[in-house]
Amino acid sequence: MSKLNPQLATQGIPNGLIVETQTPDYLRAEQQFIQLLTTENLDQQVISDSDIVNTFEQTLLAALSIAYANTSVPETARSANRFLQRILYRINRLNLFWFDDLKHYINERSVYLQWVRSHIETAWQTWELTQLNVDQLRQLDVKQALIERAKADLDPPISDNKRYLREEMTTAGYRHLLAIASLDGLVEASRLSRILGGASNEIQATLIRVLLEEYGNGRFHRKHSTFFAKMMAELDLETQPEAYLDLVPWEVLASINHNFLLTECKQHFLRYNGGLTYFEIAGPSIYTDYMLAAQRLGLSETAMGYWELHIREDERHGQWMLDEVALPLAEKYPAQAWELVLGYDQEKLIGDRAGAAVIQAIKAAEQSLLTEAII
């Protein structure tokens, strides 16, 4: 189907292919890919006329060789990562329904799209695993490790980023925060729903309880995403999902795409639930930062209602995830239980990286507004 070597993802640039040395035109390649998504009979079209994907594939090849190379200049690596994570997100989002034109889903089972996703995920996830000492995680007492991590992350020390949010962020920065967070906040817990089918058991029942609370127990006005939309509306922000996609740093997209991968592949069931355990345990501390910022800025209850709701409910969810999901899974799958800790640590690492990128984006937006005001 493609001229790209299938070993590209793990071995770099394939023999015989020369990547152009100039900066790849990521915008052009992404626009081409967007057109491919709604091309009738995409797989057949790619087979009969490979020219329709040549530009995109050459850019994909270049981005993969740049994003995960230790010698990459930070700015070039950032651009490559942004392109790759945006392409991956555009494929992954097809796993959810957006109540839009049904024609947008004509290629949701495309073999070509699966090929593109696999190439990006393989290279990216290989790199992600190098960020942790996996061999060490395999040797841990899983239950003890999870309990100790949960205790530490329930009330972490005040970092510079947390202090900035609580004490310095402006109203403009808060609006920018909501705009970025809306990519996930307006489709609250949708990926969790992808792991709930199958054999009935106590673990499944607990996960369903978590989902039901995230979904307002079936009442739209109580759904968490509804509270998020109200926050945005209160600050005159667009409440349409994905309205602010172009503002989202690649690190945040990576967090979203990572969870798409874990929920769509049942072999990663333990890893996802380890990650969800961290997310629910750490949530109240993170949301407290946002709520304190909103209070300091004198914003209304509506403009911070989502945070208040999450602080209250996620304290309960975190305990459920540890006691009724993660620890029982460790008993049921002793040989693979270390993957729960891997998932926990990865979610924390990727989340911290995303959080730092968001702070950087907020500061840049604030500085831009300040410069405009001075001019």
N, C-alpha and C positions, 0 to 999 in steps of 0.2 A: 504494500500500500504506500509505503514511504521510502524515500531514498536514504533516510537517516538510519544509521546503524543501531540495532536494538541494544547494543552494549553502551550506547552513549551515556545513559543515566549514571552508570557506575564507573566508566572508564574514560570519560572526558570526550575530546573531539575524535571522531572516528577517522581511521586512515583514509586518505584520498579525498577528504573534504577540507576545504580551506575556508575558514571563517573570515569575512571581510574585516579589515582592521579599523575602518571608521566606526563611529558610534552607531549602533543599530537604531533604526527608526522604529521605536517601540509603539508609538502612537499609530503609525500606519499599519503595522502588523496586527495590533489589537483591533483596529477598525476592520481589517480584512477578516479576522477571526469572528467578529460579531456578525458579519455577513454570512460566514460559513454556518453559523448556528441555526439560521433559518433557511438554508439552501435545501430545496427539495431533493430527496434521494442523495444526501450528502455522500454516503459511502460509495455509491455507484459513480457519482461525479468525480470523486477523488481518483478512483480506479481508471476511469476513461480519460480524464484530463488532469494530470498531476500539476499542471501549471497553476491551477487555482489555489494551490497551497504552497507553492514554492517560496514566495516571499515570507509567508508566515513561518514556514519550517526553518528557513535560514536564520530568521531572527530568533526563533526558539532555541536553535542550536547555539547561537552566539550567547544568548542570555544564560543558558545552562552552563556554558564554559566560563562565564564571567562570575556568576552569582556565588559559586561554591569554590572558587579558586583562592587559595591563601594569598596570592600575589595581587589580587584585585585592588584597585584604588577604591576607598570607601564609597565615593560618590557613584562610580560606575557599578559597583556591586549593589548599591541601593536601587539604582534604576533598573538593573536586571531583575532583582528580587521583586520589585514592584510590578514589573511586567508579568513575571511568572505567576505571582500570587493573584493578580487580576484575572489572568487567563484561567487559572485553576478555579477561582471563585465563580467565574461565568459558567463553567461546566458543573461545578458542585451545586449551584443554586437550582439546577434543573431537578434535583431530588426533592424539592419543595414545590408547592403549588402557590402561585402568586395572584390568582384570581384576575388573570389578564387574558390576552388573546391566546386561544388554544394552539394556534399555529406556532407559537413560540416553543412548543415542546415536540416538534416533529422529529428532532434528532436526539431526544433524550436517551435513546438506547444505541446511538451511533457507535460503531466499532472504532471509527476514526477519533471521535471525541474520547473514547476510553483509552485509545493509544496515546493521545496527547496527555491526558491526565496521568496515566501510568508513568510516562517519561518524566514529567515534572515531579510527581510524588516520590519516585524512586530516588532521584538525585537529591531532592530536598530532605526526605526523611533519613537518608543515609548521613547527610550532613548534620541533621538535628541530633542523631544518636551520638555523634562525636562530641557533642556538648556536655555529655554526662558520662560518668564511669559506670557503664552497664555491667561490667564484670563484678564490680563491687556491690551493685544492687542485687545481683543474683545470690550473694552470700548472706544477705540480711535476714534477721528474724522479722518476717514481714509484719506480723501483728504489732510487735513492739515498735517497729519503725513507723508504722502508720499512726499509732497512738502518740508517739513522741512528736511527730511532725504536726499532727492536729493540734496538740497542746501549744506548740510554739507559734503556729500560724493563726490561732484564734485571736491573739492580742499581740501583734508584732510591734517592735519598737518604732518610734516616729522617725522615718527617714527624711532626707532632704526633699524628696518629691512629695511626700505626704504633708510636710510642713508648708511647702509651696501651695498646695491645693487649699489647705486650711487657712492660710494666713495672707497669701499674696495674689492669687488668681483673681482677675477682674471679671466683671459681668460679661464682657466680650469673650474672655477666655472660657467662662462657664458655657456660653452659647456654643462655642467651638467644640467643647467637650461633648455636649449633647449631640451635636451634629455628627461627630465621629462615632459615638456610642450607638447612635440610632440604627446603624447597619445591623447590629445584633439586637438592640433593645426593642425594635419594632416587630421582630419575629421571635419573640421570647420563647426559649426552650424548644424551638421547633426540631432541633437535631436530636434532643432527648427522645422524642416520639419515635425515632427510627429504630430504637433497640427494645421496644416494649412488647413486640409480638413473640409468640412461641409458648413453650410449656409453662403452665401456671406453677408458681412457687412463692414463698414469702419474699424473696429478693425482688422478684418482678412486682409484687404487690406494693412494696415500699417505693420503688421507682415510679409506679403509677400514681401513688399518693403525692410524690414530689411534683410530677407533671400536672396533676389536677390542681394543685395549689398555684402553680405558675400560670395555669390557664383559668384561674378564677373559678374553679369548680364548675366550669361550663357556662359561666355568666360573663358575657362579653365586657360589661362595664367593670368587672372585677379582674379581668385578665391583666397580667402585669404589663403587657405591651400597650394596653389602653392607658395605663398610668403614665407610661413613657411618652405616649403621644400627647397626653394632656400637658406634661411638662414642656414639650416642644412648642405646643400651640401657645402656651402662656408666654413664651419668649419669642413669639412671632417667627418660629422656624417651620419649615415645610415638614408635614407629617407623613408624606408618602414614603413607603419603604424604598431604600436605596437612593433617595434624593441627593444624599451627600457622599455617594460612593467615591467621587474623585478627591475628597478630602482625607480619605482613610489611609493611614500609613501601611506599608506592606507588612509591618510586624503585627498589626491588628488583623489584617486579612489572613496572615499565616495562622493566627490563633483560631480563626473561624474555619479555615480550610483543614487544619489539624483535626478539629472535632468532626468535621464532615467525614474525613477518612476513617476515624475511629468508630463512628456510628454506622457507617455503611459496610464495614468489614467486621463480621462477627468474630473473627479470630482475634480482634482487638477489644473484645468485650471487657476484659479485665482492665486493660489499660485505660479505656474510656471511663470506667467507673472509679478507678483510682484518681483520674483527673477531675471527675465531677465531685469527688469527695473533697479535694482541695478547693475547688471553686466555691462550693457551698460553705465550707468552713471559713475561708478567707473573705468571702463576700461582705459580711457585716462590717469588717474593718475598712475595706475599700469604700463601701457606700457611706460609711460614717464620714470619711474625708470629704466626699462630695456634698453631703448634707450640711456639714459644718461650714463649708464654703458658701453654700446657698444662704444659710442663716446669717453669716457675716455680711453678705451682700444685700441683706434685707429683702430677699425674694419671698414670694408668696408660698403658702403651703402647697398649692398646686404645682409650683415650679420645682418642688423637691419631693413630691409625694411618692414617686417610684422608689427613691432611696429609703424613705421611712418604711415602706412596705417590705422591702427586701431585708432591711436590717432585722425586722421583727420575724419574718418567716424563715430567712436563711439560717438564723441561729438554730432553729428547729431542724431544718433540712440538713445542716452539717452533721448534727448528732445522728439523725436517721442514716445518712450515708455511711458514716463510720461504723455505727453499731449494727445496723440492719442490712447493709449491703457489702461494704468493703471487708469487714472482718469475717462474715459468713462466707464470702467468696474465697477468702484466703484458706478457709478450712476445706471448702469443696474442691479447690484446685491447688493442692499443696505444691505440686511440681511447677506450676506456672504462676504461683501467687506473687512472685517478685515483680510481675508485670503491673500489679496494682501500685507498687511503689514507683515503678518507672512512669506510669501514667500520672501519678501524683506529682512527681518531681518535674516531669515535662510540662505539665499544665502550669506549675508555678514558674518555671524558667521562661516559657513562652509568654505567659501572662505578664511577668515582670518586664520582659523586653518590650511587649506591646505598650505597657503602662508608661515606660520611659519615653517611647516614641510619641505617645499622645501628649505628654508633658512638653516635649520639644516642639510639637506642632502647635500647641496652645501658645507657648511663649513666642513662637515665630509669628503667629496671627496677631497677638497683642502688640508685638513690636512693629508689625506692618501698619496696624491702625494708628499707633503712636506716630510713626513717621509721616503718614498721610495727614494727620492732624497738624503736625508741625509745618509741613509744606503748605 
